[in-house]
């Protein structure tokens, strides 16, 4: 049976007394064992919701296979019940999350608002977009009859992405495997950064 890998963060020479090592180890185990919640901000589109759910769950499974102590949980995507205050539920979910994945394929205003809220809370943010979904959105604007100047501006904004977003690392993906690579790299980076 293959032994599970653990994070190699502590070095014995950093500890003067055994009690320091023991206390650090206990804190480490407590920190590693915490459940980390993942929230996805995106425009509603069932095809892409399904891709994100599958990709995230596959990455969680792989990371768990490398270190059984690590716990990630995906907050349900767009499954709020109609009898709740949906905006408040979204804010609560973002507030309780550790990682927020922001899909900007369509430059949706609500998604940008959720991005700003998560950024203000200091959450680990993963910016991504589907090349296909982005192109479909651009094509939809091209097909509008009497394409007025303000529609041209919206299309230009979509092509160039918003200024605030351009300054961050925004990764594009073309298929679920690409998305999984991005997410796995981001989740592992989050782990390295937060578990010390």
N, CA, C and O of each residue as an XYZ file, in Angstrom:
784
protein
N       0.848     -1.190      0.000
C       0.000      0.000      0.000
C       0.885      1.242      0.000
O       1.828      1.350      0.784
N       0.570      2.160     -0.877
C       1.363      3.385     -0.991
C       1.072      4.304      0.189
O      -0.085      4.574      0.511
N       2.131      4.777      0.824
C       1.965      5.670      1.963
C       1.566      7.059      1.480
O       2.094      7.546      0.480
N       0.634      7.700      2.188
C       0.171      9.033      1.813
C       1.267     10.047      2.081
O       1.993      9.944      3.070
N       1.383     11.027      1.195
C       2.361     12.098      1.349
C       1.837     13.117      2.347
O       0.625     13.294      2.473
N       2.724     13.781      3.048
C       2.336     14.871      3.938
C       3.105     16.104      3.539
O       4.138     16.029      2.873
N       2.582     17.250      3.960
C       3.262     18.509      3.667
C       4.544     18.583      4.485
O       4.529     18.327      5.689
N       5.639     18.928      3.846
C       6.932     19.009      4.505
C       7.228     20.470      4.823
O       8.012     21.121      4.133
N       6.589     20.975      5.877
C       6.725     22.385      6.198
C       7.713     22.606      7.339
O       8.471     23.576      7.326
N       7.709     21.707      8.331
C       8.544     21.900      9.508
C       9.891     21.206      9.354
O       9.979     20.110      8.800
N      10.935     21.856      9.849
C      12.263     21.252      9.891
C      12.690     21.190     11.353
O      12.522     22.157     12.097
N      13.233     20.073     11.754
C      13.557     19.821     13.163
C      14.518     20.859     13.739
O      14.440     21.184     14.924
N      15.418     21.377     12.917
C      16.398     22.337     13.424
C      15.776     23.674     13.824
O      16.449     24.497     14.446
N      14.514     23.907     13.483
C      13.840     25.153     13.858
C      13.328     25.133     15.297
O      12.839     26.151     15.787
N      13.432     24.006     15.975
C      12.864     23.873     17.318
C      13.968     23.628     18.341
O      14.790     22.724     18.190
N      13.966     24.463     19.395
C      14.972     24.326     20.450
C      14.579     23.251     21.449
O      15.437     22.525     21.952
N      13.287     23.144     21.740
C      12.813     22.173     22.724
C      11.786     21.251     22.070
O      11.111     21.617     21.107
N      11.695     20.063     22.617
C      10.717     19.106     22.125
C       9.299     19.640     22.300
O       8.444     19.404     21.447
N       9.037     20.353     23.391
C       7.689     20.880     23.634
C       7.285     21.872     22.542
O       6.115     21.937     22.165
N       8.255     22.649     22.031
C       7.957     23.571     20.928
C       7.551     22.793     19.677
O       6.613     23.165     18.972
N       8.269     21.719     19.422
C       7.960     20.873     18.275
C       6.569     20.262     18.427
O       5.780     20.249     17.483
N       6.281     19.759     19.621
C       4.990     19.128     19.880
C       3.847     20.124     19.690
O       2.862     19.812     19.021
N       3.967     21.321     20.273
C       2.920     22.345     20.152
C       2.722     22.752     18.690
O       1.591     22.925     18.235
N       3.810     22.902     17.972
C       3.710     23.259     16.556
C       3.040     22.152     15.755
O       2.244     22.421     14.855
N       3.364     20.919     16.083
C       2.762     19.786     15.390
C       1.249     19.746     15.623
O       0.480     19.513     14.691
N       0.833     19.973     16.860
C      -0.598     19.975     17.180
C      -1.306     21.096     16.414
O      -2.373     20.876     15.841
N      -0.716     22.297     16.401
C      -1.306     23.419     15.652
C      -1.377     23.088     14.159
O      -2.356     23.409     13.485
N      -0.333     22.449     13.661
C      -0.283     22.060     12.247
C      -1.413     21.087     11.916
O      -2.116     21.270     10.922
N      -1.589     20.065     12.732
C      -2.635     19.067     12.495
C      -4.011     19.727     12.545
O      -4.875     19.423     11.722
N      -4.219     20.631     13.510
C      -5.500     21.336     13.600
C      -5.736     22.189     12.357
O      -6.843     22.215     11.820
N      -4.705     22.880     11.904
C      -4.834     23.754     10.731
C      -5.083     22.941      9.463
O      -5.943     23.290      8.654
N      -4.341     21.874      9.296
C      -4.491     21.047      8.095
C      -5.875     20.414      8.049
O      -6.470     20.307      6.976
N      -6.390     19.997      9.191
C      -7.662     19.290      9.239
C      -8.900     20.152      9.056
O      -9.998     19.618      8.906
N      -8.751     21.470      9.065
C      -9.911     22.350      8.881
C     -10.518     22.141      7.494
O      -9.809     21.898      6.517
N     -11.829     22.240      7.434
C     -12.490     22.189      6.130
C     -12.397     23.559      5.487
O     -12.738     24.572      6.099
N     -11.939     23.581      4.262
C     -11.818     24.822      3.499
C     -12.908     24.839      2.433
O     -13.022     23.926      1.615
N     -13.699     25.897      2.466
C     -14.849     25.994      1.570
C     -14.488     26.738      0.290
O     -13.729     27.707      0.301
N     -15.052     26.259     -0.802
C     -14.808     26.826     -2.129
C     -16.134     27.367     -2.663
O     -17.142     26.660     -2.684
N     -16.118     28.619     -3.090
C     -17.298     29.262     -3.671
C     -16.994     29.583     -5.130
O     -15.880     29.991     -5.458
N     -17.976     29.402     -6.003
C     -17.807     29.735     -7.416
C     -18.772     30.863     -7.775
O     -19.986     30.729     -7.624
N     -18.214     31.977     -8.252
C     -19.009     33.105     -8.745
C     -19.018     33.021    -10.263
O     -17.968     33.087    -10.902
N     -20.203     32.876    -10.835
C     -20.312     32.753    -12.282
C     -21.736     33.052    -12.716
O     -22.675     32.984    -11.924
N     -21.875     33.384    -13.995
C     -23.210     33.560    -14.568
C     -23.854     32.190    -14.692
O     -23.170     31.185    -14.884
N     -25.182     32.159    -14.581
C     -25.866     30.873    -14.676
C     -25.787     30.323    -16.099
O     -26.198     30.971    -17.061
N     -25.250     29.121    -16.200
C     -25.214     28.358    -17.444
C     -24.949     26.919    -17.021
O     -23.842     26.591    -16.594
N     -25.960     26.059    -17.139
C     -25.867     24.709    -16.584
C     -24.676     23.927    -17.130
O     -24.038     23.179    -16.388
N     -24.371     24.087    -18.404
C     -23.231     23.367    -18.990
C     -21.943     23.696    -18.238
O     -21.184     22.796    -17.878
N     -21.698     24.976    -18.002
C     -20.451     25.385    -17.355
C     -20.486     25.146    -15.847
O     -19.444     24.910    -15.237
N     -21.668     25.204    -15.242
C     -21.795     24.834    -13.827
C     -21.368     23.381    -13.660
O     -20.606     23.055    -12.750
N     -21.857     22.510    -14.536
C     -21.507     21.084    -14.464
C     -20.005     20.868    -14.655
O     -19.407     20.034    -13.975
N     -19.396     21.615    -15.577
C     -17.948     21.489    -15.794
C     -17.195     21.911    -14.536
O     -16.280     21.212    -14.101
N     -17.566     23.034    -13.954
C     -16.893     23.497    -12.737
C     -17.065     22.501    -11.591
O     -16.096     22.175    -10.906
N     -18.292     22.015    -11.379
C     -18.530     21.048    -10.301
C     -17.639     19.819    -10.472
O     -16.978     19.385     -9.530
N     -17.630     19.273    -11.669
C     -16.851     18.067    -11.938
C     -15.355     18.327    -11.761
O     -14.657     17.533    -11.130
N     -14.867     19.427    -12.311
C     -13.436     19.750    -12.208
C     -13.022     19.949    -10.758
O     -11.999     19.419    -10.326
N     -13.806     20.706    -10.007
C     -13.471     20.971     -8.602
C     -13.483     19.679     -7.804
O     -12.559     19.425     -7.031
N     -14.509     18.863     -7.976
C     -14.577     17.603     -7.230
C     -13.431     16.665     -7.594
O     -12.910     15.968     -6.723
N     -13.028     16.632     -8.862
C     -11.878     15.807     -9.259
C     -10.597     16.293     -8.590
O      -9.792     15.487     -8.125
N     -10.407     17.611     -8.543
C      -9.203     18.173     -7.917
C      -9.216     17.897     -6.415
O      -8.191     17.520     -5.849
N     -10.360     18.080     -5.768
C     -10.463     17.783     -4.334
C     -10.087     16.324     -4.089
O      -9.342     16.021     -3.157
N     -10.597     15.432     -4.913
C     -10.306     14.000     -4.766
C      -8.803     13.714     -4.922
O      -8.239     12.933     -4.156
N      -8.163     14.340     -5.905
C      -6.719     14.129     -6.105
C      -5.906     14.659     -4.924
O      -4.980     13.996     -4.456
N      -6.252     15.845     -4.449
C      -5.518     16.424     -3.316
C      -5.717     15.564     -2.075
O      -4.770     15.326     -1.326
N      -6.931     15.102     -1.855
C      -7.221     14.224     -0.718
C      -6.419     12.924     -0.843
O      -5.998     12.360      0.167
N      -6.208     12.450     -2.059
C      -5.406     11.253     -2.275
C      -3.941     11.459     -1.937
O      -3.246     10.511     -1.569
N      -3.465     12.698     -2.062
C      -2.075     13.011     -1.721
C      -1.899     13.272     -0.230
O      -0.844     12.976      0.331
N      -2.914     13.819      0.409
C      -2.846     14.095      1.843
C      -4.250     13.971      2.407
O      -5.089     14.853      2.228
N      -4.489     12.864      3.089
C      -5.816     12.544      3.601
C      -6.300     13.538      4.656
O      -7.492     13.578      4.959
N      -5.399     14.335      5.217
C      -5.787     15.299      6.246
C      -6.451     16.545      5.661
O      -7.188     17.237      6.364
N      -6.201     16.836      4.396
C      -6.732     18.062      3.789
C      -8.201     17.890      3.411
O      -8.591     16.897      2.797
N      -9.006     18.883      3.795
C     -10.442     18.828      3.538
C     -10.900     20.074      2.795
O     -10.755     21.192      3.289
N     -11.447     19.875      1.621
C     -12.057     20.951      0.846
C     -13.517     20.583      0.621
O     -13.860     19.410      0.475
N     -14.362     21.594      0.594
C     -15.781     21.345      0.313
C     -16.299     22.434     -0.613
O     -16.132     23.624     -0.348
N     -16.925     22.012     -1.693
C     -17.506     22.931     -2.660
C     -18.869     23.395     -2.168
O     -19.750     22.580     -1.894
N     -19.036     24.709     -2.058
C     -20.350     25.273     -1.759
C     -21.222     25.034     -2.992
O     -20.789     25.314     -4.110
N     -22.442     24.522     -2.810
C     -23.288     24.251     -3.982
C     -23.389     25.473     -4.898
O     -23.571     26.600     -4.436
N     -23.269     25.228     -6.194
C     -23.295     26.308     -7.183
C     -24.726     26.524     -7.664
O     -25.349     25.619     -8.219
N     -25.235     27.723     -7.444
C     -26.558     28.140     -7.933
C     -27.661     27.171     -7.512
O     -28.529     26.827     -8.314
N     -27.626     26.738     -6.265
C     -28.661     25.827     -5.772
C     -29.428     26.442     -4.606
O     -29.994     25.715     -3.790
N     -29.454     27.771     -4.517
C     -30.174     28.421     -3.439
C     -31.672     28.160     -3.596
O     -32.211     28.140     -4.703
N     -32.319     27.962     -2.458
C     -33.761     27.735     -2.475
C     -34.473     29.067     -2.645
O     -33.965     30.111     -2.234
N     -35.646     29.026     -3.250
C     -36.377     30.266     -3.532
C     -36.925     30.928     -2.274
O     -37.286     32.104     -2.312
N     -36.996     30.201     -1.163
C     -37.545     30.788      0.055
C     -36.484     31.485      0.914
O     -36.769     31.886      2.042
N     -35.277     31.629      0.394
C     -34.233     32.346      1.136
C     -33.905     33.645      0.414
O     -34.209     33.817     -0.766
N     -33.283     34.546      1.145
C     -32.803     35.794      0.560
C     -31.528     35.443     -0.208
O     -30.455     35.330      0.385
N     -31.644     35.271     -1.513
C     -30.528     34.767     -2.323
C     -29.297     35.666     -2.250
O     -28.199     35.147     -2.049
N     -29.419     37.000     -2.404
C     -28.208     37.828     -2.281
C     -27.516     37.656     -0.925
O     -26.289     37.590     -0.855
N     -28.309     37.584      0.155
C     -27.704     37.410      1.482
C     -27.022     36.052      1.591
O     -25.948     35.938      2.180
N     -27.647     35.024      1.020
C     -27.044     33.687      1.042
C     -25.711     33.681      0.293
O     -24.752     33.046      0.733
N     -25.654     34.386     -0.835
C     -24.406     34.479     -1.601
C     -23.335     35.179     -0.775
O     -22.195     34.717     -0.717
N     -23.698     36.303     -0.127
C     -22.728     37.010      0.721
C     -22.235     36.111      1.850
O     -21.039     36.072      2.137
N     -23.157     35.387      2.492
C     -22.770     34.480      3.580
C     -21.840     33.385      3.071
O     -20.853     33.048      3.725
N     -22.158     32.830      1.903
C     -21.317     31.767      1.338
C     -19.914     32.281      1.012
O     -18.926     31.589      1.257
N     -19.825     33.490      0.464
C     -18.504     34.067      0.167
C     -17.749     34.331      1.463
O     -16.557     34.043      1.563
N     -18.443     34.878      2.450
C     -17.810     35.186      3.741
C     -17.266     33.920      4.404
O     -16.208     33.953      5.034
N     -17.986     32.807      4.263
C     -17.575     31.546      4.885
C     -16.582     30.755      4.041
O     -16.084     29.717      4.477
N     -16.295     31.236      2.850
C     -15.390     30.504      1.957
C     -13.938     30.867      2.233
O     -13.634     31.879      2.864
N     -13.064     30.018      1.746
C     -11.621     30.250      1.821
C     -11.061     30.551      0.438
O     -10.149     31.363      0.281
N     -11.627     29.879     -0.560
C     -11.223     30.060     -1.957
C     -12.464     30.469     -2.749
O     -13.520     29.849     -2.626
N     -12.327     31.515     -3.559
C     -13.431     31.956     -4.413
C     -12.955     31.884     -5.859
O     -12.003     32.559     -6.249
N     -13.631     31.058     -6.639
C     -13.340     30.937     -8.064
C     -14.280     31.899     -8.785
O     -15.496     31.841     -8.602
N     -13.717     32.774     -9.599
C     -14.503     33.787    -10.306
C     -14.374     33.539    -11.805
O     -13.296     33.686    -12.382
N     -15.495     33.159    -12.429
C     -15.496     32.948    -13.874
C     -15.981     34.227    -14.544
O     -17.124     34.645    -14.356
N     -15.095     34.845    -15.330
C     -15.432     36.117    -15.977
C     -15.657     35.948    -17.482
O     -15.441     36.882    -18.254
N     -16.082     34.777    -17.886
C     -16.303     34.506    -19.311
C     -17.262     35.495    -19.948
O     -17.110     35.837    -21.121
N     -18.251     35.961    -19.187
C     -19.298     36.811    -19.756
C     -19.279     38.241    -19.225
O     -20.146     39.039    -19.582
N     -18.313     38.577    -18.385
C     -18.250     39.916    -17.766
C     -19.563     40.272    -17.071
O     -20.023     41.410    -17.160
N     -20.158     39.317    -16.388
C     -21.421     39.514    -15.690
C     -21.229     40.456    -14.504
O     -20.317     40.271    -13.699
N     -22.095     41.470    -14.398
C     -21.976     42.483    -13.341
C     -22.087     41.869    -11.947
O     -21.361     42.280    -11.042
N     -22.977     40.896    -11.753
C     -23.117     40.258    -10.443
C     -21.848     39.504    -10.063
O     -21.437     39.508     -8.903
N     -21.242     38.867    -11.035
C     -19.997     38.139    -10.785
C     -18.899     39.112    -10.366
O     -18.139     38.821     -9.443
N     -18.807     40.263    -11.033
C     -17.811     41.264    -10.643
C     -18.074     41.786     -9.237
O     -17.134     42.037     -8.483
N     -19.340     41.949     -8.880
C     -19.690     42.405     -7.538
C     -19.240     41.373     -6.503
O     -18.659     41.729     -5.478
N     -19.509     40.095     -6.775
C     -19.095     39.019     -5.874
C     -17.571     38.952     -5.788
O     -17.017     38.705     -4.716
N     -16.901     39.170     -6.908
C     -15.432     39.214     -6.940
C     -14.917     40.315     -6.015
O     -14.011     40.085     -5.214
N     -15.498     41.514     -6.131
C     -15.074     42.634     -5.293
C     -15.301     42.363     -3.821
O     -14.463     42.706     -2.988
N     -16.430     41.749     -3.492
C     -16.735     41.412     -2.099
C     -15.708     40.410     -1.563
O     -15.181     40.582     -0.464
N     -15.432     39.373     -2.336
C     -14.455     38.356     -1.915
C     -13.062     38.956     -1.774
O     -12.336     38.639     -0.832
N     -12.694     39.819     -2.708
C     -11.376     40.465     -2.660
C     -11.277     41.347     -1.418
O     -10.243     41.368     -0.749
N     -12.353     42.077     -1.109
C     -12.384     42.914      0.081
C     -12.252     42.116      1.364
O     -11.698     42.606      2.348
N     -12.756     40.890      1.360
C     -12.637     40.015      2.528
C     -11.281     39.312      2.590
O     -10.974     38.627      3.566
N     -10.483     39.483      1.554
C      -9.159     38.864      1.539
C      -9.164     37.383      1.213
O      -8.247     36.661      1.604
N     -10.172     36.922      0.509
C     -10.231     35.508      0.141
C      -9.227     35.203     -0.970
O      -8.844     36.079     -1.745
N      -8.812     33.933     -1.026
C      -7.944     33.486     -2.121
C      -8.822     33.410     -3.366
O      -9.797     32.660     -3.402
N      -8.471     34.188     -4.381
C      -9.312     34.281     -5.574
C      -8.627     33.622     -6.763
O      -7.445     33.843     -7.028
N      -9.401     32.810     -7.468
C      -8.954     32.180     -8.705
C      -9.782     32.800     -9.832
O     -10.992     32.588     -9.912
N      -9.123     33.562    -10.693
C      -9.802     34.172    -11.844
C      -9.614     33.279    -13.060
O      -8.491     32.913    -13.405
N     -10.717     32.934    -13.705
C     -10.633     32.058    -14.876
C     -11.766     32.385    -15.838
O     -12.769     32.995    -15.468
N     -11.577     31.962    -17.075
C     -12.663     32.081    -18.043
C     -12.528     31.008    -19.108
O     -11.432     30.577    -19.465
N     -13.694     30.593    -19.603
C     -13.760     29.619    -20.683
C     -13.631     30.365    -22.001
O     -14.406     31.281    -22.278
N     -12.661     29.977    -22.810
C     -12.500     30.616    -24.122
C     -13.771     30.445    -24.961
O     -14.216     31.385    -25.620
N     -14.345     29.252    -24.931
C     -15.545     28.971    -25.725
C     -16.712     29.854    -25.285
O     -17.360     30.487    -26.119
N     -16.982     29.899    -23.984
C     -18.111     30.668    -23.467
C     -17.907     32.161    -23.737
O     -18.853     32.884    -24.049
N     -16.663     32.601    -23.613
C     -16.326     33.998    -23.883
C     -16.615     34.340    -25.353
O     -17.202     35.380    -25.650
N     -16.195     33.454    -26.265
C     -16.437     33.674    -27.696
C     -17.929     33.654    -28.031
O     -18.396     34.450    -28.846
N     -18.666     32.757    -27.410
C     -20.118     32.702    -27.631
C     -20.756     34.028    -27.214
O     -21.621     34.555    -27.914
N     -20.325     34.559    -26.077
C     -20.862     35.837    -25.593
C     -20.542     36.959    -26.568
O     -21.400     37.791    -26.861
N     -19.310     36.986    -27.073
C     -18.937     38.009    -28.059
C     -19.773     37.881    -29.328
O     -20.218     38.884    -29.886
N     -19.985     36.646    -29.783
C     -20.790     36.417    -30.989
C     -22.233     36.883    -30.800
O     -22.847     37.402    -31.732
N     -22.773     36.696    -29.592
C     -24.143     37.136    -29.321
C     -24.270     38.648    -29.493
O     -25.283     39.127    -30.002
N     -23.261     39.397    -29.077
C     -23.301     40.848    -29.247
C     -23.175     41.234    -30.719
O     -23.769     42.218    -31.160
N     -22.414     40.472    -31.466
C     -22.245     40.773    -32.892
C     -23.542     40.594    -33.659
O     -23.771     41.263    -34.667
N     -24.388     39.695    -33.186
C     -25.618     39.394    -33.897
C     -26.774     40.328    -33.597
O     -27.849     40.169    -34.173
N     -26.589     41.291    -32.720
C     -27.677     42.204    -32.372
C     -27.898     43.189    -33.517
O     -26.967     43.851    -33.976
N     -29.151     43.270    -33.966
C     -29.491     44.202    -35.056
C     -29.348     45.636    -34.567
O     -29.526     45.920    -33.382
N     -29.028     46.530    -35.481
C     -28.842     47.948    -35.137
C     -27.811     48.102    -34.018
O     -28.039     48.805    -33.034
N     -26.702     47.445    -34.189
C     -25.634     47.445    -33.180
C     -25.198     48.883    -32.894
O     -24.387     49.458    -33.620
N     -25.741     49.439    -31.842
C     -25.500     50.834    -31.496
C     -24.137     51.004    -30.837
O     -23.514     50.027    -30.423
N     -23.674     52.257    -30.741
C     -22.347     52.512    -30.166
C     -22.155     51.931    -28.762
O     -21.071     51.440    -28.448
N     -23.194     51.980    -27.907
C     -23.006     51.446    -26.553
C     -22.840     49.929    -26.568
O     -22.153     49.378    -25.709
N     -23.454     49.253    -27.524
C     -23.246     47.812    -27.650
C     -21.823     47.515    -28.120
O     -21.219     46.526    -27.707
N     -21.298     48.376    -28.981
C     -19.907     48.211    -29.423
C     -18.953     48.367    -28.246
O     -17.957     47.650    -28.150
N     -19.258     49.307    -27.348
C     -18.421     49.504    -26.164
C     -18.474     48.272    -25.258
O     -17.448     47.830    -24.740
N     -19.678     47.719    -25.070
C     -19.813     46.515    -24.248
C     -18.990     45.381    -24.851
O     -18.296     44.661    -24.133
N     -19.071     45.225    -26.168
C     -18.303     44.168    -26.838
C     -16.805     44.406    -26.657
O     -16.052     43.467    -26.403
N     -16.373     45.668    -26.788
C     -14.952     45.990    -26.606
C     -14.510     45.670    -25.177
O     -13.425     45.129    -24.965
N     -15.359     46.010    -24.195
C     -15.041     45.690    -22.800
C     -14.915     44.186    -22.601
O     -14.037     43.722    -21.874
N     -15.793     43.424    -23.249
C     -15.712     41.966    -23.155
C     -14.411     41.449    -23.751
O     -13.762     40.571    -23.182
N     -14.037     41.998    -24.896
C     -12.806     41.554    -25.557
C     -11.574     41.874    -24.713
O     -10.646     41.069    -24.628
N     -11.571     43.045    -24.096
C     -10.389     43.503    -23.357
C     -10.395     43.118    -21.890
O      -9.364     43.230    -21.227
N     -11.508     42.675    -21.371
C     -11.707     42.396    -19.954
C     -11.604     43.701    -19.174
O     -10.986     44.660    -19.638
N     -12.190     43.736    -18.024
C     -12.188     44.951    -17.213
C     -10.787     45.275    -16.738
O      -9.962     44.381    -16.545
N     -10.524     46.556    -16.551
C      -9.197     47.020    -16.153
C      -8.728     46.348    -14.863
O      -7.601     45.856    -14.793
N      -9.591     46.327    -13.841
C      -9.200     45.755    -12.554
C      -8.853     44.273    -12.680
O      -7.960     43.778    -11.993
N      -9.554     43.581    -13.548
C      -9.322     42.150    -13.723
C      -8.033     41.907    -14.494
O      -7.297     40.968    -14.189
N      -7.754     42.740    -15.485
C      -6.555     42.549    -16.314
C      -5.282     42.586    -15.491
O      -4.291     41.951    -15.853
N      -5.296     43.329    -14.377
C      -4.088     43.450    -13.563
C      -3.846     42.209    -12.718
O      -2.780     42.081    -12.115
N      -4.792     41.302    -12.658
C      -4.655     40.065    -11.897
C      -4.380     38.907    -12.852
O      -4.547     39.030    -14.065
N      -3.962     37.801    -12.289
C      -3.694     36.612    -13.086
C      -5.021     35.942    -13.431
O      -5.629     35.285    -12.586
N      -5.464     36.109    -14.661
C      -6.719     35.521    -15.123
C      -6.374     34.447    -16.151
O      -5.809     34.737    -17.206
N      -6.721     33.211    -15.827
C      -6.314     32.087    -16.660
C      -7.478     31.579    -17.507
O      -8.602     31.438    -17.025
N      -7.190     31.311    -18.760
C      -8.224     30.795    -19.658
C      -8.119     29.279    -19.745
O      -7.049     28.698    -19.562
N      -9.256     28.653    -20.028
C      -9.281     27.206    -20.201
C     -10.171     26.856    -21.394
O     -11.125     27.566    -21.713
N      -9.831     25.742    -22.038
C     -10.599     25.317    -23.208
C     -11.366     24.021    -22.967
O     -12.315     23.716    -23.689
N     -10.959     23.261    -21.957
C     -11.660     22.018    -21.638
C     -11.512     21.736    -20.146
O     -10.788     22.439    -19.440
N     -12.196     20.712    -19.679
C     -12.195     20.418    -18.244
C     -10.801     20.077    -17.732
O     -10.462     20.438    -16.605
N      -9.992     19.396    -18.523
C      -8.628     19.074    -18.082
C      -7.811     20.336    -17.842
O      -7.073     20.421    -16.861
N      -7.941     21.324    -18.739
C      -7.254     22.613    -18.535
C      -7.704     23.251    -17.228
O      -6.887     23.728    -16.440
N      -9.017     23.253    -17.009
C      -9.567     23.854    -15.792
C      -9.049     23.135    -14.553
O      -8.696     23.779    -13.566
N      -9.003     21.817    -14.595
C      -8.508     21.054    -13.447
C      -7.052     21.390    -13.143
O      -6.681     21.502    -11.974
N      -6.226     21.551    -14.163
C      -4.820     21.922    -13.939
C      -4.722     23.273    -13.245
O      -3.942     23.439    -12.307
N      -5.511     24.238    -13.707
C      -5.517     25.573    -13.095
C      -5.936     25.471    -11.632
O      -5.274     26.019    -10.750
N      -7.037     24.766    -11.379
C      -7.569     24.672    -10.021
C      -6.629     23.921     -9.093
O      -6.441     24.324     -7.946
N      -6.038     22.838     -9.571
C      -5.116     22.077     -8.720
C      -3.912     22.929     -8.334
O      -3.491     22.924     -7.177
N      -3.368     23.647     -9.282
C      -2.237     24.538     -9.001
C      -2.644     25.610     -7.983
O      -1.892     25.897     -7.052
N      -3.814     26.193     -8.155
C      -4.292     27.240     -7.241
C      -4.575     26.690     -5.845
O      -4.196     27.312     -4.853
N      -5.234     25.538     -5.751
C      -5.554     24.967     -4.444
C      -4.276     24.600     -3.694
O      -4.166     24.848     -2.493
N      -3.313     24.011     -4.400
C      -2.048     23.649     -3.748
C      -1.266     24.897     -3.353
O      -0.609     24.907     -2.313
N      -1.327     25.944     -4.164
C      -0.697     27.211     -3.801
C      -1.331     27.796     -2.558
O      -0.636     28.332     -1.695
N      -2.643     27.698     -2.460
C      -3.361     28.164     -1.274
C      -2.893     27.392     -0.044
O      -2.641     27.981      1.007
N      -2.780     26.079     -0.177
C      -2.341     25.246      0.949
C      -0.946     25.664      1.400
O      -0.715     25.864      2.592
N      -0.016     25.797      0.456
C       1.361     26.190      0.807
C       1.399     27.552      1.491
O       2.193     27.770      2.406
N       0.551     28.455      1.050
C       0.548     29.819      1.586
C      -0.098     29.903      2.971
O       0.337     30.696      3.806
N      -1.127     29.098      3.222
C      -1.883     29.245      4.466
C      -1.468     28.302      5.578
O      -1.641     28.628      6.752
N      -0.931     27.157      5.244
C      -0.553     26.194      6.284
C       0.934     26.323      6.534
O       1.761     25.833      5.765
N       1.251     26.988      7.617
C       2.656     27.242      7.956
C       2.982     26.708      9.318
O       4.119     26.830      9.774
